Amino acid sequence: MINFIKNRLKERTSLDGALLIGGGIAMLIAPINLVAYAMIAYGAWTLLKSED
């Protein structure tokens, strides 16, 4: 089970999923404008980062 989790954490889709869940929770708690800026910044970062 630990190996499964470690392998999943290495995948980009796991990071994207975790950040989307976090973004959704933040939208429930914080002003939506701040979350929108963070999501735009993360989207730009994922476009520029290579997947190796």
NORGI-V741340 format. One record per residue. N is the residue number from 1. RES is the residue in three letters. D_LAST is the distance of its C-alpha to the last C-alpha in whole Angstrom. Layout:
# NORGI-V741340
((N RES D_LAST) (N RES D_LAST))
This chain:
# NORGI-V741340
((1 MET 25) (2 ILE 23) (3 ASN 21) (4 PHE 20) (5 ILE 20) (6 LYS 17) (7 ASN 15) (8 ARG 15) (9 LEU 15) (10 LYS 11) (11 GLU 11) (12 ARG 10) (13 THR 13) (14 SER 15) (15 LEU 15) (16 ASP 16) (17 GLY 19) (18 ALA 20) (19 LEU 20) (20 LEU 22) (21 ILE 24) (22 GLY 25) (23 GLY 25) (24 GLY 28) (25 ILE 30) (26 ALA 30) (27 MET 31) (28 LEU 34) (29 ILE 35) (30 ALA 34) (31 PRO 35) (32 ILE 33) (33 ASN 32) (34 LEU 30) (35 VAL 28) (36 ALA 28) (37 TYR 27) (38 ALA 24) (39 MET 22) (40 ILE 22) (41 ALA 21) (42 TYR 18) (43 GLY 18) (44 ALA 17) (45 TRP 15) (46 THR 12) (47 LEU 13) (48 LEU 12) (49 LYS 9) (50 SER 6) (51 GLU 4) (52 ASP 0))
